Amino acid sequence: MPSRTTAIQHAEEPRANALRCELEQYVGSAHKTFTPTQAVIARAEGCWLETLDDNRLLDFTSGVLVANLGHNHPRFESAYARYAAGTPRNCYNAITPLEPKAAGRLVSSLNCPRLTKVLWADSGSAGIIKAIWAAQHARPDKRILVATRFGFHGKKGLAGDVTGSSSPNPDVRFISFPMEEVRDVSLVEAAEAQQATLQPKYEAELEALARQERGNLLLLITEPYLGAAGSYHPPKWYMRLLRDWCTQHDVILVFDEVQSCHGRTGELFAFQKHGIEPDLVVLGKGLGNGEPIAAAVGSPELIDSLHYGEASDTYSGNPRACAAILAVLDVFESEPIVANCREMSTRMRDGLSWLRDRFPFVAAIRGEGLVWGIEAGPVGALAAEEVANRMVVECYRSGLHLLGPLAGKVLRVSPPLVITASELQSGIERMYAAFERVAAAG
C-alpha cells in the first residue's frame, strides 16, 4: 500500500513546502500532532519565530508551554553554557556535581515541607508514571487510582491509564472537574462566590467513592487546570476540597504541573496559587525551558519507597538537563518573570474579551496567567471545529503562530512569559485581522 500524502502545503512557501514533503518521506505523520499550518521554523529569538521562507511569526505557543523564557534567552543561554561546559554527554549510574545542586535548588524553589526529594524523568508522562510507582510502592496494600475526568497526563502506560474519562485499567476511577461553571472567564468569580451552592455535588461524589472503595484508595491525580480538554480553570475551593478529602481518607494527592510549572499560571507553581500542598508534584515543560527534563518531587516516604534501578532510565537527570534547570532558576531569581506574567495576564484577558465581544464565533475565553483558551463556535454552515482550524490558519497568515485546536475547537494562547505589552497587543491585533477574514469567509 503506498504512503498517504499528508504534507501540508502553503502558497508562497516553496522552501517550507519542500521540507514538509522531505519530512513526510522519512518520518511517520503520527510523530506530529496535527496543526493546520505546520510552520517550518528556521530561527527563533524571544517571542519571535522566523520561517524557512523568511516570514516572521509572533509565537503564542511557547513551543507547547515549554519556552517560558522565550527562545534563546541571553541570560538562560549563557548560564546553560557555563553550567554544561565540560560535562559528560550522559552520566548513567554516575553523578556530576550538577545533579545534587539542581535537585537542591529545585526543592528549595518549591518551598513546601511535603516536597523534599526528587525522581528525575525525561518527559512529563514518564514523570507521572514514576510518581504513581512511588505511591504504589509506598502503599502496596492500596490499589485504586482516582483521576479528575478529562485530564491529560500522557499517552504511555499508567499516565495514559489516568488520562481522559475512561480507562482500560480496572483500578482507575474518575471524578468530575468543574467545567460548565467556568466555561468563560467572566463566570469564574461567580463560581468562587457560589462555593456553598456548587461544592456539595463534588463533595457527595467524593464521599460516595470513598464508601464504595472502603480504604482501597491509593492516590488522586489532577491538573491545576484542564489543558488538553480546552483550558478549564477551576475555582480555588475545588482544589482545596480535593486536598481536604485526600487528607481525610489518607489518599496521596498528585499534582500534575507538567504544563503549569515555572510561572505559567502567575505563580512559580500552580499549587501555590491554590493555597494547597500536594504529596507529589510532577514538573516538566518549563522546568528546563526546552531541554527534555521532568521531575516527580515528593516526601522521602514516597520517593524512597523505590530502590536502586526501579525508576532509572537512560537520560533522566543527565548533566545537560540539570544545567538547564539551574539556568532556568537563575533567570527566575534575577528577572521578574512571574510578575511580568501577572501583568500580561490582565492585558491578555482584556484583549481576548475584546475579541469575544466583537466576533459571535468566539464562544468563550478562559484562562489565567499566560495560558488561555479561545473556544470557537459555528459560523453559518461551518461547525465549530472547522472554524477553529480556519482561525489558526488565518492567524498564521497574519503572522501569529498557534497550535492546532484543543478538544477540536479551542485555540490555546500561551506566549512566553517574557512577552512585552507591545508584543501582546500586536498579537491581539493580528488575531483581530485574522478573525475578520474568518467572519467574511463564513
C-alpha positions as a Markdown table, in Angstrom:
| # | Residue | x | y | z |
|---|---|---|---|---|
| 1 | Met | 0.0 | 0.0 | 0.0 |
| 2 | Pro | 1.5 | 3.4 | -1.0 |
| 3 | Ser | 2.1 | 6.0 | 1.8 |
| 4 | Arg | -0.6 | 8.6 | 2.3 |
| 5 | Thr | 0.3 | 12.1 | 1.2 |
| 6 | Thr | -0.4 | 14.3 | 4.2 |
| 7 | Ala | 2.2 | 17.1 | 3.9 |
| 8 | Ile | 0.6 | 20.5 | 4.4 |
| 9 | Gln | 1.4 | 23.0 | 1.7 |
| 10 | His | 1.1 | 26.8 | 1.7 |
| 11 | Ala | 1.3 | 29.1 | -1.3 |
| 12 | Glu | 4.4 | 31.3 | -1.4 |
| 13 | Glu | 6.4 | 28.9 | 0.9 |
| 14 | Pro | 8.5 | 26.9 | -1.6 |
| 15 | Arg | 11.3 | 26.0 | 0.8 |
| 16 | Ala | 9.0 | 25.1 | 3.6 |
| 17 | Asn | 6.8 | 23.0 | 1.3 |
| 18 | Ala | 9.8 | 21.1 | 0.1 |
| 19 | Leu | 10.9 | 20.4 | 3.7 |
| 20 | Arg | 7.5 | 19.3 | 4.7 |
| 21 | Cys | 7.5 | 16.7 | 1.9 |
| 22 | Glu | 11.0 | 15.6 | 2.8 |
| 23 | Leu | 9.9 | 15.1 | 6.4 |
| 24 | Glu | 6.9 | 13.1 | 5.3 |
| 25 | Gln | 9.2 | 10.9 | 3.2 |
| 26 | Tyr | 11.2 | 9.8 | 6.3 |
| 27 | Val | 9.1 | 10.4 | 9.4 |
| 28 | Gly | 5.6 | 9.0 | 10.1 |
| 29 | Ser | 2.9 | 11.6 | 10.4 |
| 30 | Ala | 1.9 | 10.1 | 13.8 |
| 31 | His | 5.0 | 11.7 | 15.2 |
| 32 | Lys | 3.4 | 15.2 | 14.9 |
| 33 | Thr | 0.3 | 16.5 | 16.5 |
| 34 | Phe | -1.9 | 17.9 | 13.7 |
| 35 | Thr | -1.7 | 21.6 | 13.3 |
| 36 | Pro | -3.3 | 23.1 | 10.1 |
| 37 | Thr | -0.3 | 25.3 | 9.5 |
| 38 | Gln | 2.7 | 23.1 | 10.3 |
| 39 | Ala | 5.1 | 26.1 | 10.4 |
| 40 | Val | 8.7 | 25.4 | 9.4 |
| 41 | Ile | 10.9 | 27.4 | 11.8 |
| 42 | Ala | 14.4 | 28.3 | 10.8 |
| 43 | Arg | 15.3 | 30.7 | 13.7 |
| 44 | Ala | 13.8 | 32.0 | 16.9 |
| 45 | Glu | 14.5 | 34.7 | 19.4 |
| 46 | Gly | 12.5 | 36.0 | 22.3 |
| 47 | Cys | 8.8 | 35.7 | 21.3 |
| 48 | Trp | 9.5 | 35.7 | 17.6 |
| 49 | Leu | 9.9 | 32.9 | 15.1 |
| 50 | Glu | 11.3 | 33.1 | 11.6 |
| 51 | Thr | 10.2 | 30.6 | 9.0 |
| 52 | Leu | 12.3 | 29.0 | 6.3 |
| 53 | Asp | 10.7 | 31.3 | 3.8 |
| 54 | Asp | 11.6 | 34.4 | 5.9 |
| 55 | Asn | 8.2 | 35.1 | 7.4 |
| 56 | Arg | 8.2 | 36.5 | 10.9 |
| 57 | Leu | 5.7 | 35.0 | 13.4 |
| 58 | Leu | 4.8 | 36.1 | 16.9 |
| 59 | Asp | 4.9 | 32.9 | 19.0 |
| 60 | Phe | 1.7 | 32.4 | 21.0 |
| 61 | Thr | 2.6 | 28.8 | 21.9 |
| 62 | Ser | 5.9 | 28.8 | 23.7 |
| 63 | Gly | 6.6 | 25.6 | 21.7 |
| 64 | Val | 3.9 | 23.8 | 23.8 |
| 65 | Leu | 4.2 | 25.7 | 27.1 |
| 66 | Val | 7.9 | 24.9 | 27.1 |
| 67 | Ala | 9.8 | 28.0 | 26.3 |
| 68 | Asn | 8.6 | 30.0 | 29.3 |
| 69 | Leu | 11.7 | 32.2 | 29.0 |
| 70 | Gly | 11.3 | 32.6 | 25.2 |
| 71 | His | 13.7 | 31.4 | 22.6 |
| 72 | Asn | 17.4 | 31.9 | 23.0 |
| 73 | His | 17.0 | 34.0 | 26.2 |
| 74 | Pro | 20.5 | 35.5 | 26.6 |
| 75 | Arg | 20.8 | 35.0 | 30.4 |
| 76 | Phe | 19.5 | 31.5 | 30.2 |
| 77 | Glu | 21.7 | 30.5 | 27.3 |
| 78 | Ser | 24.8 | 32.0 | 28.9 |
| 79 | Ala | 24.1 | 30.2 | 32.2 |
| 80 | Tyr | 23.3 | 27.0 | 30.5 |
| 81 | Ala | 26.5 | 27.0 | 28.5 |
| 82 | Arg | 28.5 | 27.8 | 31.7 |
| 83 | Tyr | 26.9 | 25.0 | 33.8 |
| 84 | Ala | 27.1 | 22.4 | 30.9 |
| 85 | Ala | 30.7 | 23.2 | 29.9 |
| 86 | Gly | 33.0 | 20.2 | 30.2 |
| 87 | Thr | 30.3 | 17.8 | 31.5 |
| 88 | Pro | 29.9 | 14.3 | 30.1 |
| 89 | Arg | 27.2 | 13.8 | 27.5 |
| 90 | Asn | 25.5 | 11.5 | 29.9 |
| 91 | Cys | 26.0 | 10.3 | 33.4 |
| 92 | Tyr | 24.1 | 7.0 | 33.7 |
| 93 | Asn | 25.0 | 5.2 | 37.0 |
| 94 | Ala | 27.3 | 8.1 | 37.9 |
| 95 | Ile | 27.0 | 11.6 | 39.3 |
| 96 | Thr | 28.1 | 15.0 | 38.4 |
| 97 | Pro | 28.1 | 18.0 | 40.8 |
| 98 | Leu | 25.3 | 19.5 | 38.8 |
| 99 | Glu | 22.7 | 16.8 | 39.8 |
| 100 | Pro | 22.5 | 17.4 | 43.6 |
| 101 | Lys | 22.8 | 21.2 | 43.0 |
| 102 | Ala | 19.9 | 21.1 | 40.6 |
| 103 | Ala | 17.8 | 18.9 | 42.9 |
| 104 | Gly | 18.5 | 21.0 | 45.9 |
| 105 | Arg | 17.7 | 24.3 | 44.3 |
| 106 | Leu | 14.5 | 22.8 | 42.7 |
| 107 | Val | 13.3 | 21.5 | 46.1 |
| 108 | Ser | 14.2 | 24.9 | 47.7 |
| 109 | Ser | 12.1 | 26.7 | 45.0 |
| 110 | Leu | 9.1 | 24.6 | 45.8 |
| 111 | Asn | 9.2 | 25.8 | 49.4 |
| 112 | Cys | 6.9 | 23.0 | 50.5 |
| 113 | Pro | 7.5 | 20.7 | 53.5 |
| 114 | Arg | 5.9 | 17.8 | 51.8 |
| 115 | Leu | 8.1 | 18.1 | 48.7 |
| 116 | Thr | 11.8 | 17.4 | 49.6 |
| 117 | Lys | 13.1 | 14.6 | 47.3 |
| 118 | Val | 13.3 | 14.2 | 43.5 |
| 119 | Leu | 12.9 | 11.5 | 40.9 |
| 120 | Trp | 14.1 | 12.6 | 37.5 |
| 121 | Ala | 12.4 | 11.7 | 34.3 |
| 122 | Asp | 12.9 | 12.6 | 30.6 |
| 123 | Ser | 9.2 | 13.5 | 29.8 |
| 124 | Gly | 6.1 | 14.6 | 31.6 |
| 125 | Ser | 4.4 | 11.3 | 31.1 |
| 126 | Ala | 7.4 | 9.4 | 32.5 |
| 127 | Gly | 7.4 | 11.7 | 35.5 |
| 128 | Ile | 3.7 | 10.9 | 36.1 |
| 129 | Ile | 4.4 | 7.2 | 35.8 |
| 130 | Lys | 7.3 | 7.5 | 38.4 |
| 131 | Ala | 5.0 | 9.4 | 40.8 |
| 132 | Ile | 2.4 | 6.6 | 40.5 |
| 133 | Trp | 5.1 | 4.0 | 41.0 |
| 134 | Ala | 6.3 | 5.8 | 44.2 |
| 135 | Ala | 2.8 | 5.8 | 45.6 |
| 136 | Gln | 2.2 | 2.1 | 44.7 |
| 137 | His | 5.5 | 1.1 | 46.3 |
| 138 | Ala | 4.9 | 3.1 | 49.4 |
| 139 | Arg | 1.3 | 1.8 | 49.9 |
| 140 | Pro | 1.2 | -1.7 | 48.4 |
| 141 | Asp | -2.0 | -2.6 | 50.2 |
| 142 | Lys | -4.0 | 0.1 | 48.3 |
| 143 | Arg | -4.7 | -0.1 | 44.5 |
| 144 | Ile | -7.3 | 2.4 | 43.4 |
| 145 | Leu | -6.1 | 5.4 | 41.3 |
| 146 | Val | -8.5 | 8.3 | 41.2 |
| 147 | Ala | -8.2 | 10.9 | 38.4 |
| 148 | Thr | -10.2 | 14.0 | 37.5 |
| 149 | Arg | -12.1 | 13.5 | 34.4 |
| 150 | Phe | -10.8 | 14.8 | 31.0 |
| 151 | Gly | -7.3 | 15.4 | 32.4 |
| 152 | Phe | -4.3 | 14.7 | 30.2 |
| 153 | His | -1.3 | 13.0 | 31.9 |
| 154 | Gly | 0.3 | 11.4 | 28.9 |
| 155 | Lys | -0.1 | 8.6 | 26.4 |
| 156 | Lys | 2.2 | 6.0 | 27.9 |
| 157 | Gly | 1.4 | 3.2 | 30.5 |
| 158 | Leu | 0.0 | 4.4 | 33.8 |
| 159 | Ala | 0.0 | 8.0 | 32.6 |
| 160 | Gly | -2.4 | 7.0 | 29.8 |
| 161 | Asp | -4.5 | 5.0 | 32.2 |
| 162 | Val | -5.4 | 8.1 | 34.2 |
| 163 | Thr | -6.0 | 10.3 | 31.2 |
| 164 | Gly | -9.4 | 11.1 | 29.7 |
| 165 | Ser | -12.7 | 9.9 | 31.1 |
| 166 | Ser | -12.4 | 6.1 | 30.8 |
| 167 | Ser | -9.6 | 3.6 | 31.3 |
| 168 | Pro | -8.6 | 0.1 | 30.3 |
| 169 | Asn | -7.1 | -0.2 | 33.9 |
| 170 | Pro | -9.7 | -1.7 | 36.2 |
| 171 | Asp | -8.2 | 0.1 | 39.2 |
| 172 | Val | -8.8 | 3.6 | 37.8 |
| 173 | Arg | -11.8 | 5.8 | 38.9 |
| 174 | Phe | -12.7 | 9.2 | 37.5 |
| 175 | Ile | -14.3 | 12.1 | 39.3 |
| 176 | Ser | -15.8 | 15.3 | 38.0 |
| 177 | Phe | -13.9 | 18.5 | 37.3 |
| 178 | Pro | -15.6 | 21.9 | 37.2 |
| 179 | Met | -16.1 | 22.8 | 33.5 |
| 180 | Glu | -19.5 | 24.3 | 32.8 |
| 181 | Glu | -19.3 | 26.6 | 35.9 |
| 182 | Val | -16.1 | 28.2 | 34.4 |
| 183 | Arg | -16.8 | 27.9 | 30.7 |
| 184 | Asp | -16.0 | 31.6 | 30.3 |
| 185 | Val | -13.6 | 33.7 | 32.4 |
| 186 | Ser | -16.5 | 36.0 | 33.2 |
| 187 | Leu | -18.0 | 33.1 | 35.2 |
| 188 | Val | -15.0 | 32.4 | 37.5 |
| 189 | Glu | -15.7 | 35.0 | 40.2 |
| 190 | Ala | -19.3 | 33.8 | 40.4 |
| 191 | Ala | -18.1 | 30.2 | 40.7 |
| 192 | Glu | -15.8 | 31.3 | 43.6 |
| 193 | Ala | -18.7 | 33.2 | 45.3 |
| 194 | Gln | -21.1 | 30.3 | 44.9 |
| 195 | Gln | -19.0 | 27.8 | 46.7 |
| 196 | Ala | -21.8 | 26.9 | 49.2 |
| 197 | Thr | -24.1 | 26.1 | 46.3 |
| 198 | Leu | -21.7 | 24.4 | 43.9 |
| 199 | Gln | -19.3 | 22.4 | 46.2 |
| 200 | Pro | -21.8 | 20.0 | 47.7 |
| 201 | Lys | -22.2 | 18.0 | 44.5 |
| 202 | Tyr | -18.5 | 17.4 | 44.3 |
| 203 | Glu | -18.3 | 16.5 | 47.9 |
| 204 | Ala | -21.1 | 14.0 | 47.5 |
| 205 | Glu | -19.3 | 12.4 | 44.6 |
| 206 | Leu | -16.0 | 12.1 | 46.5 |
| 207 | Glu | -17.7 | 10.6 | 49.6 |
| 208 | Ala | -19.6 | 8.1 | 47.5 |
| 209 | Leu | -16.3 | 7.0 | 46.0 |
| 210 | Ala | -14.8 | 6.7 | 49.5 |
| 211 | Arg | -17.6 | 4.5 | 50.7 |
| 212 | Gln | -17.5 | 2.4 | 47.5 |
| 213 | Glu | -13.8 | 1.6 | 47.7 |
| 214 | Arg | -13.6 | 1.2 | 51.5 |
| 215 | Gly | -10.0 | 2.0 | 52.2 |
| 216 | Asn | -8.5 | 0.9 | 48.9 |
| 217 | Leu | -7.9 | 4.4 | 47.6 |
| 218 | Leu | -4.2 | 5.0 | 46.8 |
| 219 | Leu | -4.0 | 8.3 | 45.1 |
| 220 | Leu | -5.8 | 11.1 | 43.4 |
| 221 | Ile | -4.2 | 12.8 | 40.4 |
| 222 | Thr | -5.3 | 16.1 | 38.9 |
| 223 | Glu | -4.1 | 19.0 | 36.9 |
| 224 | Pro | -4.4 | 22.5 | 38.3 |
| 225 | Tyr | -6.4 | 23.3 | 35.1 |
| 226 | Leu | -7.6 | 21.1 | 32.3 |
| 227 | Gly | -5.3 | 21.9 | 29.4 |
| 228 | Ala | -5.9 | 19.4 | 26.6 |
| 229 | Ala | -9.6 | 19.4 | 27.4 |
| 230 | Gly | -9.9 | 23.0 | 26.4 |
| 231 | Ser | -8.4 | 25.2 | 29.1 |
| 232 | Tyr | -10.8 | 24.9 | 32.0 |
| 233 | His | -9.6 | 26.7 | 35.2 |
| 234 | Pro | -11.4 | 25.7 | 38.4 |
| 235 | Pro | -12.4 | 27.9 | 41.3 |
| 236 | Lys | -9.9 | 27.7 | 44.2 |
| 237 | Trp | -12.3 | 26.0 | 46.5 |
| 238 | Tyr | -12.3 | 22.9 | 44.3 |
| 239 | Met | -8.6 | 22.2 | 44.8 |
| 240 | Arg | -8.9 | 22.8 | 48.5 |
| 241 | Leu | -11.8 | 20.3 | 48.5 |
| 242 | Leu | -9.6 | 17.7 | 46.9 |
| 243 | Arg | -6.7 | 18.4 | 49.3 |
| 244 | Asp | -9.0 | 18.1 | 52.3 |
| 245 | Trp | -10.7 | 14.9 | 51.0 |
| 246 | Cys | -7.3 | 13.3 | 50.4 |
| 247 | Thr | -6.1 | 14.2 | 53.9 |
| 248 | Gln | -9.3 | 12.8 | 55.5 |
| 249 | His | -9.1 | 9.5 | 53.6 |
| 250 | Asp | -5.3 | 9.1 | 53.7 |
| 251 | Val | -5.1 | 9.4 | 49.9 |
| 252 | Ile | -1.9 | 10.6 | 48.2 |
| 253 | Leu | -2.6 | 13.8 | 46.2 |
| 254 | Val | -0.6 | 14.0 | 43.0 |
| 255 | Phe | -0.5 | 17.4 | 41.3 |
| 256 | Asp | 0.4 | 17.2 | 37.6 |
| 257 | Glu | 2.2 | 20.5 | 36.9 |
| 258 | Val | 3.9 | 19.4 | 33.7 |
| 259 | Gln | 2.2 | 22.3 | 31.9 |
| 260 | Ser | 1.8 | 24.8 | 34.6 |
| 261 | Cys | 5.1 | 24.8 | 36.4 |
| 262 | His | 7.6 | 27.7 | 36.4 |
| 263 | Gly | 5.3 | 30.7 | 36.3 |
| 264 | Arg | 2.7 | 29.8 | 33.7 |
| 265 | Thr | -0.4 | 30.4 | 35.9 |
| 266 | Gly | 1.0 | 33.6 | 37.6 |
| 267 | Glu | 2.8 | 31.8 | 40.4 |
| 268 | Leu | 6.0 | 29.9 | 40.2 |
| 269 | Phe | 4.0 | 26.7 | 40.9 |
| 270 | Ala | 0.2 | 26.5 | 40.5 |
| 271 | Phe | -0.3 | 24.7 | 43.8 |
| 272 | Gln | 0.9 | 27.9 | 45.5 |
| 273 | Lys | -1.9 | 29.8 | 43.7 |
| 274 | His | -4.5 | 27.4 | 45.0 |
| 275 | Gly | -3.0 | 27.5 | 48.5 |
| 276 | Ile | -2.5 | 23.8 | 48.9 |
| 277 | Glu | 0.4 | 21.3 | 49.4 |
| 278 | Pro | 0.3 | 18.2 | 47.2 |
| 279 | Asp | 2.0 | 15.0 | 48.3 |
| 280 | Leu | 3.7 | 14.6 | 45.0 |
| 281 | Val | 4.1 | 17.1 | 42.2 |
| 282 | Val | 5.2 | 16.4 | 38.7 |
| 283 | Leu | 7.1 | 19.1 | 36.8 |
| 284 | Gly | 8.1 | 19.3 | 33.1 |
| 285 | Lys | 8.0 | 21.5 | 30.0 |
| 286 | Gly | 9.1 | 24.9 | 31.5 |
| 287 | Leu | 11.3 | 23.1 | 34.0 |
| 288 | Gly | 14.2 | 23.1 | 31.5 |
| 289 | Asn | 13.0 | 25.8 | 29.1 |
| 290 | Gly | 13.2 | 23.3 | 26.2 |
| 291 | Glu | 15.7 | 20.8 | 27.4 |
| 292 | Pro | 13.9 | 17.4 | 27.8 |
| 293 | Ile | 13.6 | 17.0 | 31.6 |
| 294 | Ala | 10.9 | 16.3 | 34.1 |
| 295 | Ala | 10.7 | 15.5 | 37.8 |
| 296 | Ala | 8.5 | 13.9 | 40.3 |
| 297 | Val | 9.0 | 15.5 | 43.7 |
| 298 | Gly | 7.6 | 14.2 | 47.0 |
| 299 | Ser | 8.4 | 13.2 | 50.5 |
| 300 | Pro | 11.2 | 10.7 | 51.4 |
| 301 | Glu | 8.4 | 8.2 | 52.5 |
| 302 | Leu | 7.2 | 8.2 | 48.9 |
| 303 | Ile | 10.3 | 8.7 | 46.8 |
| 304 | Asp | 12.5 | 6.3 | 48.8 |
| 305 | Ser | 9.9 | 3.5 | 48.5 |
| 306 | Leu | 11.6 | 2.9 | 45.1 |
| 307 | His | 15.1 | 1.3 | 45.3 |
| 308 | Tyr | 18.1 | 1.1 | 43.0 |
| 309 | Gly | 17.1 | 0.7 | 39.4 |
| 310 | Glu | 13.3 | 0.7 | 39.9 |
| 311 | Ala | 12.9 | 4.2 | 38.5 |
| 312 | Ser | 16.1 | 4.5 | 36.4 |
| 313 | Asp | 16.2 | 5.3 | 32.7 |
| 314 | Thr | 18.9 | 6.3 | 30.2 |
| 315 | Tyr | 18.5 | 10.1 | 30.1 |
| 316 | Ser | 16.8 | 11.2 | 33.3 |
| 317 | Gly | 18.8 | 13.7 | 35.3 |
| 318 | Asn | 21.6 | 13.9 | 32.7 |
| 319 | Pro | 24.1 | 16.7 | 33.1 |
| 320 | Arg | 22.7 | 19.0 | 30.5 |
| 321 | Ala | 19.2 | 18.6 | 31.8 |
| 322 | Cys | 20.5 | 19.6 | 35.3 |
| 323 | Ala | 22.3 | 22.5 | 33.7 |
| 324 | Ala | 19.1 | 23.7 | 32.2 |
| 325 | Ile | 17.2 | 23.5 | 35.5 |
| 326 | Leu | 19.9 | 25.6 | 37.1 |
| 327 | Ala | 19.9 | 28.2 | 34.3 |
| 328 | Val | 16.1 | 28.5 | 34.5 |
| 329 | Leu | 16.2 | 29.0 | 38.2 |
| 330 | Asp | 19.0 | 31.7 | 37.8 |
| 331 | Val | 16.7 | 33.6 | 35.4 |
| 332 | Phe | 13.7 | 33.4 | 37.6 |
| 333 | Glu | 15.8 | 34.6 | 40.6 |
| 334 | Ser | 17.3 | 37.5 | 38.7 |
| 335 | Glu | 14.4 | 38.7 | 36.5 |
| 336 | Pro | 10.7 | 39.5 | 37.3 |
| 337 | Ile | 9.4 | 36.7 | 35.1 |
| 338 | Val | 6.4 | 35.8 | 37.3 |
| 339 | Ala | 5.5 | 39.4 | 37.9 |
| 340 | Asn | 5.5 | 40.1 | 34.2 |
| 341 | Cys | 3.3 | 37.1 | 33.6 |
| 342 | Arg | 0.7 | 38.5 | 36.1 |
| 343 | Glu | 0.8 | 41.9 | 34.4 |
| 344 | Met | 0.5 | 40.5 | 30.9 |
| 345 | Ser | -2.3 | 38.2 | 32.1 |
| 346 | Thr | -4.6 | 41.2 | 32.8 |
| 347 | Arg | -3.8 | 42.6 | 29.3 |
| 348 | Met | -4.4 | 39.2 | 27.7 |
| 349 | Arg | -7.8 | 38.8 | 29.5 |
| 350 | Asp | -8.8 | 42.3 | 28.3 |
| 351 | Gly | -7.7 | 41.7 | 24.8 |
| 352 | Leu | -9.3 | 38.3 | 24.4 |
| 353 | Ser | -12.5 | 39.6 | 26.0 |
| 354 | Trp | -12.5 | 42.4 | 23.4 |
| 355 | Leu | -12.3 | 39.8 | 20.6 |
| 356 | Arg | -15.1 | 37.7 | 22.2 |
| 357 | Asp | -17.4 | 40.7 | 22.3 |
| 358 | Arg | -16.8 | 41.5 | 18.6 |
| 359 | Phe | -17.0 | 38.1 | 17.0 |
| 360 | Pro | -20.0 | 35.9 | 17.6 |
| 361 | Phe | -18.0 | 32.8 | 16.7 |
| 362 | Val | -15.7 | 33.4 | 19.7 |
| 363 | Ala | -18.0 | 31.5 | 22.0 |
| 364 | Ala | -15.9 | 31.8 | 25.2 |
| 365 | Ile | -12.5 | 32.6 | 26.6 |
| 366 | Arg | -10.9 | 31.2 | 29.7 |
| 367 | Gly | -7.6 | 31.1 | 31.3 |
| 368 | Glu | -5.2 | 32.5 | 33.9 |
| 369 | Gly | -1.6 | 33.7 | 33.9 |
| 370 | Leu | -0.4 | 33.2 | 30.3 |
| 371 | Val | -2.3 | 30.1 | 29.4 |
| 372 | Trp | -5.7 | 30.9 | 27.8 |
| 373 | Gly | -8.2 | 29.2 | 25.5 |
| 374 | Ile | -10.4 | 30.7 | 22.9 |
| 375 | Glu | -13.5 | 28.4 | 22.2 |
| 376 | Ala | -14.8 | 28.6 | 18.7 |
| 377 | Gly | -18.4 | 28.5 | 17.7 |
| 378 | Pro | -20.1 | 27.8 | 14.4 |
| 379 | Val | -20.2 | 30.3 | 11.5 |
| 380 | Gly | -23.1 | 29.7 | 9.1 |
| 381 | Ala | -22.9 | 26.1 | 7.9 |
| 382 | Leu | -19.4 | 25.7 | 9.3 |
| 383 | Ala | -19.1 | 23.6 | 12.5 |
| 384 | Ala | -17.0 | 25.0 | 15.4 |
| 385 | Glu | -14.2 | 22.6 | 14.7 |
| 386 | Glu | -13.8 | 23.8 | 11.1 |
| 387 | Val | -14.0 | 27.4 | 12.3 |
| 388 | Ala | -11.2 | 26.8 | 14.9 |
| 389 | Asn | -8.9 | 25.4 | 12.2 |
| 390 | Arg | -9.6 | 28.4 | 10.0 |
| 391 | Met | -8.8 | 30.7 | 12.9 |
| 392 | Val | -5.4 | 29.0 | 13.3 |
| 393 | Val | -4.7 | 29.3 | 9.5 |
| 394 | Glu | -5.8 | 33.0 | 9.3 |
| 395 | Cys | -3.7 | 33.8 | 12.4 |
| 396 | Tyr | -0.7 | 32.3 | 10.7 |
| 397 | Arg | -1.4 | 34.4 | 7.6 |
| 398 | Ser | -1.4 | 37.4 | 10.0 |
| 399 | Gly | 2.0 | 36.5 | 11.4 |
| 400 | Leu | 0.8 | 34.8 | 14.6 |
| 401 | His | 1.8 | 31.2 | 15.4 |
| 402 | Leu | -0.8 | 29.0 | 17.2 |
| 403 | Leu | -1.1 | 25.3 | 17.8 |
| 404 | Gly | -3.8 | 23.1 | 16.4 |
| 405 | Pro | -7.1 | 23.3 | 18.4 |
| 406 | Leu | -7.6 | 21.6 | 21.7 |
| 407 | Ala | -10.6 | 19.4 | 22.1 |
| 408 | Gly | -11.4 | 20.1 | 18.5 |
| 409 | Lys | -12.5 | 23.7 | 18.9 |
| 410 | Val | -10.4 | 25.6 | 21.4 |
| 411 | Leu | -7.3 | 27.6 | 20.5 |
| 412 | Arg | -4.6 | 27.6 | 23.1 |
| 413 | Val | -2.9 | 31.0 | 23.7 |
| 414 | Ser | 0.3 | 30.6 | 25.6 |
| 415 | Pro | 3.1 | 33.1 | 24.7 |
| 416 | Pro | 6.4 | 33.1 | 26.5 |
| 417 | Leu | 6.3 | 34.7 | 30.0 |
| 418 | Val | 8.8 | 37.3 | 28.8 |
| 419 | Ile | 6.3 | 38.8 | 26.3 |
| 420 | Thr | 6.1 | 42.6 | 26.4 |
| 421 | Ala | 2.9 | 44.7 | 26.4 |
| 422 | Ser | 3.5 | 45.9 | 22.8 |
| 423 | Glu | 4.1 | 42.3 | 21.6 |
| 424 | Leu | 0.9 | 41.1 | 23.3 |
| 425 | Gln | -1.1 | 44.0 | 21.8 |
| 426 | Ser | 0.4 | 43.1 | 18.4 |
| 427 | Gly | -0.8 | 39.5 | 18.9 |
| 428 | Ile | -4.4 | 40.7 | 19.7 |
| 429 | Glu | -4.4 | 42.9 | 16.7 |
| 430 | Arg | -3.2 | 40.1 | 14.5 |
| 431 | Met | -6.0 | 37.9 | 15.8 |
| 432 | Tyr | -8.5 | 40.6 | 15.1 |
| 433 | Ala | -7.4 | 40.8 | 11.5 |
| 434 | Ala | -7.5 | 37.1 | 11.2 |
| 435 | Phe | -10.9 | 36.7 | 12.7 |
| 436 | Glu | -12.3 | 39.4 | 10.4 |
| 437 | Arg | -11.3 | 37.2 | 7.5 |
| 438 | Val | -12.9 | 34.2 | 9.1 |
| 439 | Ala | -16.1 | 36.2 | 9.6 |
| 440 | Ala | -16.0 | 37.4 | 6.0 |
| 441 | Ala | -15.5 | 33.9 | 4.6 |
| 442 | Gly | -18.3 | 32.4 | 6.7 |
